[in-house]
Amino acid sequence: MINIGKRIREELYRQERSVSWLARKLNRNRAAIYRVMCKNSIDTTLLMTISKVLDHDFFSEFSAEMTKQQEQ
């Protein structure tokens, strides 16, 4: 199973963006972003917004994981 908080953190750092930057883009405080990055799952609306801000389709990762599991 994909740990979405971990994936968001990895993508954020891959893009060399800070937590503060993401917090500003999402109109949230840094603590809220750190909480998101500690979660295994998050609200789909929030995930869509984060996907847009980071220009990364996190949903495709779930889809690929589901396909992989179905093939087993």
Secondary structure by P-SEA (a helix, b strand, c coil): ccaaaaaaaaaaaaacccaaaaaaaacccaaaaaaaaacccccaaaaaaaaaaacccaaaaaaaaaaaaaac
